[in-house]
Amino acid sequence: MTYVVTDACIRCKYMDCVEVCPVDCFYEGDNMLVINPNECIDCGVCEPECPAEAILPDTESGLEQWLELNATYSAEWPNITSSREPPADADEHKGEEGKFDKYFSADPGEGD
């Protein structure tokens, strides 16, 4: 098992999860974070830290696409180990439906 970041993170990117991760398995895209499934130790401390409820265990049904996306982009995007302020409009996008189709960007973020 591993944890995955879903589209609920897109345009929110709160980063509370980054601070608590004991193995630094988060990677930063332009407008979302992903988890490297090969580095995640399944401890679960990140899941309750996410205000957008974007982090879920991959054992929940229907998350296959998110596991693939996390694996793909964690290999391309820079590692992030310390949190920063979320985007100014993060709260406006919290809970919004269909964010992947509307806003997903394959561009990397800043990382550390």
Summary of the structure (lengths in Angstrom):
residues: 112
radius of gyration: 12.3
end to end distance: 26.6
largest distance: 33.3
contacts: 336
relative contact order: 0.31
helix: 28%
strand: 13%
